[in-house]
Amino acid sequence: MKVALVHYWLVGTRGGEKVLDALCEIYPQADVYTLVADEKKLSPIVSGHKITTSFLQKIGGVKHYKRMLPLMPMALESFDLSEYDLIISSEAGPAKGIIPGPNARHICYCHSPMRYIWDLYPQYYKSAGPISRAVMAIFSPWLRAWDVTTAARVDHFIANSEYVAQRIKRYYRRDAVVINPPVDLERFSISEQVDDFYLCAGQITPYKRVDLAVRTFTAIGKPLVVLGGGATDSLKKIAGPTIKFAGQCDDATMAMYFQRCKALVYPGVEDFGIIPLEALASGRPVVAYAKGGALETVIEGKTGILFAEQTVECLSNAVERMERDSDKFDPVTLREFATSFNRPRFVDELKREIEAFLKMQSFNQNARF
């Protein structure tokens, strides 16, 4: 069987790239297709495969790929995948929009339908500049129609969470099997030292609601460390003296913050959310907004505390509960829970699901004859 792996873009080593690593492990002879790739950011396992980029690599490259969203459908459809028997797309951008051959099977592992044209469109639109808003207003209706149409090119959907499976059902009218993504637990461990600060970690974008964490901890006067890259100027304007912006850190420094924080604060709506599991793997509980993928890892009273509304008052109350009940969260128990999301589990589940699907397709085809 000749296999192609299609990933939206290779410009970092976040959760989506960990899934691609696992796919490369399952299919060591597979070819990788992606819109753009930064060779310096490729993992060792991915760099060992043949990688084909689209024409966007030449006209905009890694530096400007986000601005080329209207061209991405054309770029994906320009890939010649006619010789492949199995195509597995890793979708968070528009990766599933490739054109498979008539006899190929196309499986899509969906991290998320495109947030910026669906449920998070209003947030992205409000935070964009005048020119970007005009472009979004013109192209987004067309991209939504294209995104729905290309769902028909997928034979089988696998979602990274129940929340994403619900969104696939809502936007594409398709069912999806849920297999939670892998978490790299080896980088994290329990520390006996716990310092007097809470942690808010991850890429700083509007939908993650880091602003809510900053406002809340400024109001209650408790220490908060904001860890991650992104636009922080507006956050610094509303931050009080108890807020520290640590920026983008290396793996060792990041692990240290996870180990020593009182708890992770997770105020946004995520598709799944690997960061809470990284905190749990470090033996630290989570204070999370009770919506989205966090509901699959943050269990009230067991792995953390949930709050119902994205308001300063509601988050403040959750922090007070964490202060009162922190002794109830055993670090070893939290880490044991996180280990159930390890990489070997993911590879095994994904491999079995793909094999079962292909076997069923082969049975159905033989039955027709």
C-alpha positions as CSV (number, residue, x, y, z in Angstrom):
1,M,0.0,0.0,0.0
2,K,1.4,3.4,-1.0
3,V,0.6,6.0,1.7
4,A,0.6,9.8,1.7
5,L,0.3,11.9,4.9
6,V,-1.0,15.4,4.4
7,H,-0.4,18.0,7.2
8,Y,-1.7,21.6,7.0
9,W,1.7,23.3,7.6
10,L,5.0,22.4,9.3
11,V,6.2,25.5,11.1
12,G,6.4,24.4,14.7
13,T,6.2,21.4,17.1
14,R,2.8,21.6,18.7
15,G,0.1,19.0,19.2
16,G,-0.7,18.6,15.5
17,E,2.9,17.8,14.7
18,K,3.0,15.2,17.4
19,V,0.1,13.4,15.7
20,L,2.1,13.6,12.4
21,D,5.1,12.0,14.2
22,A,2.9,9.1,15.2
23,L,1.6,8.7,11.7
24,C,5.1,8.7,10.4
25,E,5.9,6.0,13.0
26,I,3.0,3.8,11.8
27,Y,3.9,4.4,8.1
28,P,7.7,4.7,7.9
29,Q,7.6,4.6,4.1
30,A,4.9,7.3,3.7
31,D,5.4,10.5,1.8
32,V,4.5,13.8,3.5
33,Y,2.7,16.7,1.8
34,T,2.3,20.1,3.4
35,L,1.5,23.7,2.3
36,V,4.7,25.1,3.7
37,A,7.5,23.8,5.9
38,D,10.3,25.2,8.0
39,E,13.2,22.8,7.8
40,K,14.5,24.0,11.1
41,K,11.3,23.1,12.9
42,L,10.9,19.6,11.6
43,S,11.1,16.7,14.0
44,P,13.7,14.0,13.4
45,I,11.1,11.4,12.5
46,V,9.3,13.7,10.0
47,S,12.5,15.0,8.4
48,G,13.3,11.3,7.5
49,H,10.4,11.2,5.1
50,K,10.1,12.6,1.6
51,I,8.4,16.0,2.1
52,T,6.6,17.9,-0.7
53,T,5.5,21.5,-0.2
54,S,3.0,23.5,-2.3
55,F,3.7,26.6,-4.4
56,L,3.0,28.7,-1.4
57,Q,6.5,27.8,-0.1
58,K,7.9,29.8,-3.0
59,I,5.7,32.8,-3.0
60,G,5.2,33.4,0.7
61,G,6.9,30.7,2.6
62,V,6.9,30.2,6.3
63,K,6.9,33.9,7.1
64,H,3.6,34.9,5.3
65,Y,1.7,31.6,5.1
66,K,-1.2,32.8,7.3
67,R,-1.9,35.7,4.9
68,M,-2.3,33.2,2.0
69,L,-5.4,31.5,3.4
70,P,-7.5,32.3,0.2
71,L,-4.8,30.5,-1.9
72,M,-4.6,27.3,0.3
73,P,-7.5,25.5,-1.4
74,M,-5.8,25.9,-4.8
75,A,-2.5,24.9,-3.3
76,L,-3.9,21.7,-1.7
77,E,-5.7,20.7,-4.9
78,S,-2.5,21.1,-6.9
79,F,-0.9,18.1,-5.2
80,D,-0.9,15.0,-7.4
81,L,-1.9,12.2,-5.1
82,S,-3.3,9.9,-7.8
83,E,-0.7,7.1,-7.2
84,Y,-1.5,6.6,-3.5
85,D,-3.7,3.9,-2.1
86,L,-4.2,5.5,1.3
87,I,-4.2,9.2,2.2
88,I,-4.3,10.4,5.8
89,S,-4.8,14.1,6.3
90,S,-4.0,15.9,9.5
91,E,-6.6,18.7,9.6
92,A,-6.7,21.9,11.6
93,G,-6.1,24.1,8.6
94,P,-7.7,23.0,5.3
95,A,-5.6,19.8,4.8
96,K,-8.5,17.5,4.0
97,G,-9.2,19.5,0.8
98,I,-6.8,17.4,-1.3
99,I,-8.1,15.5,-4.3
100,P,-7.7,11.7,-3.7
101,G,-7.5,9.3,-6.6
102,P,-10.6,7.3,-7.5
103,N,-9.5,4.1,-5.8
104,A,-7.8,5.7,-2.8
105,R,-9.1,5.7,0.8
106,H,-8.9,9.1,2.5
107,I,-8.9,9.2,6.3
108,C,-8.9,12.6,8.1
109,Y,-7.6,13.0,11.6
110,C,-9.3,16.2,12.5
111,H,-7.8,18.4,15.3
112,S,-10.5,21.0,14.5
113,P,-12.6,22.3,11.7
114,M,-11.1,25.7,10.7
115,R,-11.8,27.8,13.8
116,Y,-11.2,31.1,12.0
117,I,-14.1,30.6,9.5
118,W,-16.5,28.8,11.8
119,D,-17.3,29.2,15.5
120,L,-14.4,31.6,16.3
121,Y,-14.9,33.8,13.2
122,P,-16.4,36.7,15.2
123,Q,-13.4,36.7,17.6
124,Y,-10.8,36.6,14.8
125,Y,-12.7,39.3,12.9
126,K,-12.9,41.7,15.9
127,S,-9.1,41.3,16.6
128,A,-8.1,41.8,12.9
129,G,-7.0,45.1,11.3
130,P,-9.1,46.9,8.7
131,I,-7.4,45.3,5.7
132,S,-7.7,41.8,7.2
133,R,-11.3,42.4,8.0
134,A,-12.1,43.3,4.4
135,V,-10.3,40.2,3.2
136,M,-12.1,38.0,5.7
137,A,-15.5,39.4,4.8
138,I,-14.9,38.7,1.1
139,F,-13.3,35.2,1.3
140,S,-14.8,33.6,4.4
141,P,-18.2,32.7,2.8
142,W,-16.4,31.0,-0.1
143,L,-14.0,29.2,2.2
144,R,-16.9,27.9,4.3
145,A,-18.6,26.5,1.2
146,W,-15.3,24.9,0.0
147,D,-14.7,23.5,3.5
148,V,-18.1,21.8,3.6
149,T,-17.8,20.5,0.0
150,T,-14.4,18.9,0.6
151,A,-15.7,17.0,3.6
152,A,-17.3,14.7,0.9
153,R,-13.7,13.8,-0.2
154,V,-13.1,12.1,3.2
155,D,-14.1,8.5,3.6
156,H,-13.6,8.4,7.4
157,F,-13.2,11.0,10.1
158,I,-11.3,10.6,13.3
159,A,-11.6,13.5,15.8
160,N,-9.2,14.4,18.6
161,S,-12.1,14.9,21.1
162,E,-15.8,14.6,21.6
163,Y,-16.0,18.4,21.3
164,V,-14.4,18.3,17.8
165,A,-16.6,15.3,16.8
166,Q,-19.7,17.4,17.7
167,R,-18.4,20.3,15.5
168,I,-17.6,17.9,12.6
169,K,-21.2,16.7,12.9
170,R,-22.5,20.3,13.0
171,Y,-20.5,21.8,10.1
172,Y,-20.0,18.7,7.9
173,R,-22.9,16.5,8.9
174,R,-20.5,13.6,9.3
175,D,-19.8,11.2,12.2
176,A,-16.4,10.8,13.6
177,V,-14.6,8.2,15.8
178,V,-12.8,9.9,18.8
179,I,-9.1,9.2,19.5
180,N,-7.5,11.7,21.9
181,P,-4.1,12.9,20.7
182,P,-0.8,11.9,22.4
183,V,0.9,13.8,25.2
184,D,4.7,13.9,25.6
185,L,4.9,13.0,29.3
186,E,8.7,12.4,29.4
187,R,9.4,16.2,29.6
188,F,7.3,16.6,32.8
189,S,7.7,15.3,36.3
190,I,6.6,16.0,39.9
191,S,8.6,18.4,42.0
192,E,8.5,18.7,45.8
193,Q,8.8,22.5,45.4
194,V,5.6,24.4,44.8
195,D,5.8,28.2,44.6
196,D,3.2,30.8,45.2
197,F,2.0,31.5,41.7
198,Y,-0.6,30.3,39.2
199,L,0.3,29.6,35.5
200,C,-1.5,30.5,32.3
201,A,0.4,28.8,29.4
202,G,0.1,28.5,25.6
203,Q,0.2,30.6,22.5
204,I,-1.4,34.0,23.2
205,T,-4.4,34.4,20.9
206,P,-7.8,36.0,21.5
207,Y,-9.8,32.9,21.8
208,K,-7.6,31.5,24.6
209,R,-8.9,34.3,26.9
210,V,-5.5,35.0,28.6
211,D,-7.0,38.5,29.1
212,L,-9.5,37.0,31.5
213,A,-6.8,35.4,33.6
214,V,-4.8,38.7,33.7
215,R,-7.8,40.7,34.7
216,T,-8.8,38.2,37.4
217,F,-5.4,37.9,39.0
218,T,-4.9,41.6,38.9
219,A,-8.2,42.1,40.7
220,I,-7.6,39.5,43.4
221,G,-3.9,40.4,43.8
222,K,-2.5,36.9,43.4
223,P,0.7,36.0,41.4
224,L,0.1,34.8,37.8
225,V,2.8,33.8,35.3
226,V,1.8,34.1,31.6
227,L,3.9,31.7,29.6
228,G,3.9,31.7,25.8
229,G,4.5,33.7,22.7
230,G,2.1,36.1,21.0
231,A,0.8,39.6,21.2
232,T,1.2,40.8,24.9
233,D,1.1,44.6,24.6
234,S,-2.6,44.9,25.2
235,L,-2.4,42.4,28.1
236,K,0.5,44.3,29.8
237,K,-1.7,47.5,29.7
238,I,-4.3,45.8,31.9
239,A,-1.9,43.8,34.1
240,G,-1.2,44.6,37.7
241,P,2.1,44.1,39.6
242,T,1.3,40.5,40.4
243,I,1.4,39.5,36.7
244,K,4.6,38.2,35.2
245,F,5.0,37.7,31.4
246,A,7.6,35.0,30.9
247,G,7.4,34.9,27.1
248,Q,8.4,31.9,24.9
249,C,10.6,29.5,27.0
250,D,12.7,26.5,26.2
251,D,11.4,23.0,27.2
252,A,13.3,22.9,30.5
253,T,12.1,26.3,31.7
254,M,8.5,25.4,30.6
255,A,8.6,22.2,32.6
256,M,9.9,24.0,35.6
257,Y,6.9,26.4,35.6
258,F,4.5,23.5,35.3
259,Q,6.1,21.7,38.2
260,R,6.2,24.7,40.6
261,C,2.9,26.4,40.0
262,K,0.0,26.1,42.4
263,A,-2.3,25.2,39.5
264,L,-2.8,25.8,35.8
265,V,-5.4,28.4,34.8
266,Y,-7.2,27.5,31.5
267,P,-9.8,30.1,30.7
268,G,-10.4,29.6,27.0
269,V,-12.3,27.0,24.8
270,E,-10.0,24.5,23.3
271,D,-10.6,21.6,20.8
272,F,-8.9,19.2,23.2
273,G,-6.2,20.9,25.2
274,I,-2.9,19.2,25.7
275,I,-1.6,21.8,28.1
276,P,-3.9,20.7,31.0
277,L,-2.5,17.2,30.6
278,E,1.0,18.6,30.7
279,A,0.1,20.3,34.0
280,L,-1.4,17.1,35.4
281,A,1.7,15.1,34.3
282,S,3.6,17.6,36.5
283,G,1.3,16.8,39.4
284,R,-0.5,20.1,39.3
285,P,-4.3,20.6,39.2
286,V,-6.2,22.7,36.6
287,V,-8.7,25.6,36.9
288,A,-10.6,25.4,33.6
289,Y,-13.6,27.0,31.9
290,A,-16.3,24.3,31.7
291,K,-16.6,24.1,27.9
292,G,-14.9,22.4,25.0
293,G,-12.1,19.8,25.2
294,A,-11.2,20.7,28.8
295,L,-14.2,18.8,29.9
296,E,-12.5,15.6,28.8
297,T,-9.4,16.0,30.9
298,V,-10.4,18.4,33.8
299,I,-12.8,16.5,36.1
300,E,-14.4,18.5,38.9
301,G,-12.8,17.6,42.2
302,K,-10.6,14.9,40.7
303,T,-8.1,16.6,38.4
304,G,-9.2,20.2,38.9
305,I,-11.9,22.8,39.3
306,L,-14.3,24.1,36.6
307,F,-15.9,27.5,36.3
308,A,-19.1,28.1,34.4
309,E,-18.8,31.6,32.9
310,Q,-15.9,33.5,31.4
311,T,-16.1,36.4,33.9
312,V,-13.7,37.8,36.5
313,E,-16.2,36.9,39.3
314,C,-16.6,33.3,38.2
315,L,-12.9,32.7,37.8
316,S,-12.1,34.4,41.1
317,N,-14.5,32.1,42.9
318,A,-12.8,29.1,41.2
319,V,-9.4,30.2,42.3
320,E,-10.7,30.6,45.9
321,R,-12.0,27.1,45.8
322,M,-8.6,25.9,44.5
323,E,-6.9,27.7,47.4
324,R,-9.3,26.0,49.9
325,D,-9.2,22.5,48.4
326,S,-5.6,22.3,47.0
327,D,-4.6,19.6,49.5
328,K,-7.3,17.3,48.0
329,F,-5.3,17.0,44.7
330,D,-2.6,14.3,45.0
331,P,0.3,14.9,42.6
332,V,0.9,11.2,42.0
333,T,-2.8,10.6,41.2
334,L,-2.9,13.5,38.8
335,R,0.1,12.2,36.9
336,E,-1.3,8.7,36.8
337,F,-4.4,10.1,35.1
338,A,-2.3,12.0,32.5
339,T,-0.3,8.8,31.6
340,S,-3.5,7.3,30.1
341,F,-3.0,9.8,27.2
342,N,0.6,8.7,26.4
343,R,2.0,8.3,22.9
344,P,2.1,4.4,22.8
345,R,-1.7,4.4,23.6
346,F,-2.3,6.8,20.8
347,V,-0.3,4.9,18.2
348,D,-2.0,1.7,19.1
349,E,-5.5,3.1,19.0
350,L,-4.9,5.0,15.8
351,K,-3.3,2.0,14.1
352,R,-6.1,-0.3,15.1
353,E,-8.8,2.1,13.9
354,I,-7.2,2.6,10.5
355,E,-6.7,-1.1,10.0
356,A,-10.3,-1.8,11.0
357,F,-11.6,0.8,8.6
358,L,-9.5,-0.5,5.7
359,K,-10.6,-4.1,6.5
360,M,-14.3,-3.1,6.5
361,Q,-13.9,-1.2,3.2
362,S,-12.2,-4.2,1.6
363,F,-15.0,-6.5,2.9
364,N,-17.7,-4.2,1.5
365,Q,-16.0,-4.0,-1.9
366,N,-15.7,-7.8,-2.1
367,A,-19.3,-8.2,-1.0
368,R,-20.5,-6.1,-4.0
369,F,-18.8,-8.6,-6.3
